[in-house]
């Protein structure tokens, strides 16, 4: 498997509009972050399958940057706009792939998506609209022969889905994970988990809390994502982390 970080920033991205902090003014490309998303490529059935984690407002730019011409499924963590606002741009892939795209999400996210993008899911379709087939996740499921285990986490009061695929798990926008769900993360080679900043936040893990989860789960490697400009510059923070933990950055590729 190969995981590509398409975006590693928060809802505002980095740099933030009108901000003049050290991070937002940094010339280091690793400090420039699109909204959080990642693509997992899995060899299955004699071909490469591509699973997308979230489809935020930078989706079009991310697909063009990485020359992606096909997706096999979109796995939605939750329906906040920084994670779903690119859904209108699946139209190009609908055309190329000659059909609708499979979208997997929990019931809460499905209700919000249908409400907020009613024009897409209306029974009276306007020609040329995005085509998405929504699948409500209620337990383990399979996409193109790939087994996927959902991990239920909490984003303050909102249930959010993380996803485990083989020995890799992807979790974002969490600030609490129950013990039963933590048990599903045993034996990982790679854990991706959100770490917003160094100070406490009411709905996201901060750096200390994310490191605590990593210490409990004990993956071989961990990558932090959904990072804000308040975390600090990559070059300053990365050396302070445990040897098996890294700040993810846009365009980083991880082989699993």
Wavefront OBJ file of the C-alpha trace (Angstrom):
o trace
v 0.000 0.000 0.000
v 1.010 3.610 -0.495
v -0.493 6.545 1.390
v -0.198 10.025 -0.123
v -0.990 13.032 2.019
v -2.922 15.360 -0.291
v -3.528 17.957 2.433
v -2.507 18.167 6.085
v -3.940 21.493 7.238
v -6.969 22.572 9.216
v -10.198 24.139 7.976
v -8.365 27.406 7.208
v -5.330 25.793 5.611
v -1.812 27.146 6.076
v -0.956 29.933 5.455
v -4.067 31.497 6.916
v -5.571 34.484 5.118
v -4.220 37.780 6.504
v -1.936 36.058 9.044
v 1.675 37.181 9.354
v 2.932 34.645 11.905
v 6.235 32.817 11.454
v 4.537 29.695 10.099
v 2.319 31.491 7.616
v 5.327 33.438 6.320
v 7.576 30.366 6.171
v 9.357 29.599 2.884
v 9.470 25.880 3.781
v 7.027 23.987 1.534
v 6.335 21.607 4.429
v 4.616 24.515 6.213
v 2.164 25.087 3.349
v -0.896 22.935 4.005
v -4.058 22.370 1.986
v -7.161 21.088 3.770
v -6.813 17.564 5.155
v -7.189 14.628 2.785
v -5.190 11.534 1.842
v -5.204 8.864 -0.862
v -4.480 5.196 -0.202
v -3.375 3.043 -3.125
v -3.811 -0.700 -2.593
v -2.800 -3.561 -4.868
v -5.879 -5.815 -5.067
v -7.199 -8.193 -7.704
v -4.272 -7.550 -10.015
v -4.714 -3.776 -10.172
v -4.220 -0.644 -8.092
v -7.298 0.588 -6.209
v -7.464 4.173 -4.968
v -9.339 5.107 -1.809
v -9.732 8.782 -0.919
v -10.036 9.894 2.698
v -12.306 12.983 2.641
v -13.026 15.345 -0.241
v -12.438 18.869 1.003
v -12.491 22.253 -0.742
v -8.999 21.691 -2.216
v -9.997 18.403 -3.914
v -9.713 19.741 -7.464
v -6.241 21.146 -6.860
v -5.136 17.933 -5.136
v -6.338 15.706 -7.979
v -4.620 17.867 -10.585
v -1.413 18.077 -8.577
v -1.151 14.287 -8.324
v -2.568 13.562 -11.798
v -5.323 11.339 -10.394
v -7.669 10.104 -13.120
v -9.598 7.457 -11.182
v -10.949 6.853 -7.670
v -12.562 3.622 -6.509
v -14.194 5.025 -3.365
v -14.373 8.054 -1.107
v -14.300 7.418 2.637
v -15.821 10.345 4.534
v -14.815 10.912 8.152
v -17.535 13.519 8.838
v -19.487 16.174 6.971
v -17.808 19.404 8.072
v -17.171 21.558 5.015
v -13.378 21.250 5.139
v -13.875 17.495 4.623
v -16.682 17.369 2.025
v -16.847 20.687 0.154
v -15.094 19.316 -2.923
v -17.859 16.855 -3.749
v -19.135 18.917 -6.673
v -15.852 18.315 -8.483
v -16.345 14.561 -8.774
v -18.219 15.377 -12.008
v -15.014 15.045 -14.023
v -14.354 11.580 -12.605
v -17.980 10.566 -13.206
v -17.424 11.406 -16.864
v -14.082 9.605 -17.160
v -15.224 6.551 -15.167
v -18.628 6.403 -16.870
v -20.616 6.241 -13.653
v -21.213 7.309 -10.095
v -18.598 7.261 -7.337
v -19.055 5.164 -4.206
v -19.060 7.281 -1.034
v -18.893 5.673 2.419
v -19.917 7.585 5.552
v -21.808 7.259 8.832
v -25.498 8.099 9.222
v -24.825 11.533 10.735
v -22.586 12.531 7.841
v -25.045 11.181 5.290
v -27.903 13.270 6.677
v -25.726 16.395 6.649
v -24.410 15.767 3.127
v -27.883 15.209 1.663
v -29.134 18.342 3.417
v -26.225 20.613 2.506
v -25.881 19.378 -1.092
v -29.532 18.697 -1.812
v -29.129 19.581 -5.495
v -26.831 16.564 -5.928
v -29.181 14.092 -4.261
v -32.500 15.427 -5.550
v -34.709 12.789 -7.215
v -35.153 15.214 -10.139
v -31.632 15.334 -11.522
v -30.325 18.275 -13.520
v -28.027 17.025 -16.339
v -24.326 17.117 -15.516
v -24.627 17.026 -11.727
v -22.181 15.013 -9.612
v -23.106 11.341 -9.263
v -22.455 9.768 -5.876
v -23.759 6.497 -4.471
v -23.945 6.854 -0.688
v -23.227 3.803 1.477
v -24.025 4.065 5.200
v -21.233 2.486 7.259
v -22.526 0.305 10.087
v -19.630 -2.104 10.516
v -16.788 -3.597 8.528
v -17.235 -3.365 4.778
v -15.447 -4.180 1.545
v -14.464 -2.000 -1.405
v -13.113 -3.681 -4.533
v -11.948 -6.665 -2.487
v -10.367 -4.490 0.233
v -11.599 -4.996 3.809
v -12.119 -1.766 5.748
v -12.755 -1.447 9.475
v -14.410 1.770 10.697
v -13.070 3.296 13.917
v -15.583 5.423 15.846
v -14.039 8.540 17.402
v -15.544 11.705 18.839
v -15.075 15.279 17.620
v -16.469 16.871 20.783
v -20.111 15.649 20.484
v -19.967 14.595 16.832
v -19.318 10.928 15.934
v -16.548 10.733 13.346
v -15.229 7.709 11.468
v -11.611 6.737 11.235
v -10.719 3.860 8.927
v -8.365 0.902 9.240
v -7.154 -0.784 6.061
v -4.814 -3.671 6.756
v -1.961 -2.409 8.924
v -2.754 1.280 8.376
v -5.324 3.455 10.158
v -6.403 7.017 9.380
v -8.035 9.197 12.065
v -8.728 12.906 11.929
v -10.778 15.510 13.808
v -10.889 13.519 17.040
v -10.501 14.540 20.640
v -11.671 11.274 22.233
v -11.375 7.575 21.409
v -13.044 4.985 23.614
v -11.069 1.959 24.812
v -13.052 -0.454 22.632
v -12.164 1.539 19.526
v -8.529 1.881 20.579
v -8.386 -1.908 20.669
v -9.108 -1.945 16.935
v -5.811 -0.129 16.347
v -3.553 -2.895 17.654
v -0.730 -4.148 15.451
v -0.502 -1.174 13.105
v 2.483 -0.409 10.949
v 1.225 3.135 10.321
v -1.185 5.307 12.309
v -2.280 8.704 11.001
v -3.877 10.882 13.675
v -4.805 14.528 14.039
v -2.800 16.972 16.161
v -4.086 20.511 15.805
v -1.589 22.508 17.842
v 0.441 22.428 21.043
v -2.144 24.149 23.245
v -5.325 22.373 24.374
v -8.321 22.523 22.026
v -11.940 21.699 22.825
v -12.620 19.423 19.836
v -9.259 18.239 18.473
v -6.297 16.383 19.943
v -3.381 18.659 20.625
v 0.196 17.413 20.212
v 0.509 15.997 23.727
v -2.820 14.166 23.476
v -2.013 12.708 20.058
v 1.334 11.464 21.364
v -0.519 9.860 24.262
v -2.761 7.920 21.871
v 0.285 6.854 19.874
v 1.963 5.611 23.056
v -1.113 3.524 23.884
v -1.541 2.060 20.402
v 2.182 1.585 19.706
v 2.234 1.603 15.894
v 5.567 1.129 14.188
v 5.232 4.634 12.725
v 2.812 7.520 13.273
v 2.106 10.632 11.227
v 0.350 13.733 12.555
v -2.117 15.584 10.345
v -4.825 18.296 10.490
v -2.128 20.690 11.663
v -2.713 24.403 12.215
v -0.287 27.295 12.014
v -0.340 27.302 15.820
v 1.659 24.055 15.901
v 4.856 25.860 14.890
v 7.202 25.477 11.949
v 7.907 21.976 10.672
v 11.684 22.378 11.026
v 11.318 23.340 14.682
v 8.697 20.795 15.780
v 9.771 17.663 13.868
v 13.094 17.208 15.778
v 11.252 17.276 19.133
v 9.069 14.246 18.315
v 9.746 10.604 19.196
v 11.804 8.816 16.541
v 8.797 6.922 15.151
v 6.479 9.972 15.011
v 6.499 12.573 12.259
v 4.615 15.669 11.209
v 2.930 14.816 7.920
v 3.140 17.404 5.160
v 1.424 17.849 1.813
v 2.623 15.444 -0.931
v 4.392 13.144 1.540
v 4.212 9.514 0.352
v 4.377 6.647 2.854
v 4.812 3.037 1.793
v 3.183 0.442 4.050
l 1 2 3 4 5 6 7 8 9 10 11 12 13 14 15 16 17 18 19 20 21 22 23 24 25 26 27 28 29 30 31 32 33 34 35 36 37 38 39 40 41 42 43 44 45 46 47 48 49 50 51 52 53 54 55 56 57 58 59 60 61 62 63 64 65 66 67 68 69 70 71 72 73 74 75 76 77 78 79 80 81 82 83 84 85 86 87 88 89 90 91 92 93 94 95 96 97 98 99 100 101 102 103 104 105 106 107 108 109 110 111 112 113 114 115 116 117 118 119 120 121 122 123 124 125 126 127 128 129 130 131 132 133 134 135 136 137 138 139 140 141 142 143 144 145 146 147 148 149 150 151 152 153 154 155 156 157 158 159 160 161 162 163 164 165 166 167 168 169 170 171 172 173 174 175 176 177 178 179 180 181 182 183 184 185 186 187 188 189 190 191 192 193 194 195 196 197 198 199 200 201 202 203 204 205 206 207 208 209 210 211 212 213 214 215 216 217 218 219 220 221 222 223 224 225 226 227 228 229 230 231 232 233 234 235 236 237 238 239 240 241 242 243 244 245 246 247 248 249 250 251 252 253 254 255 256
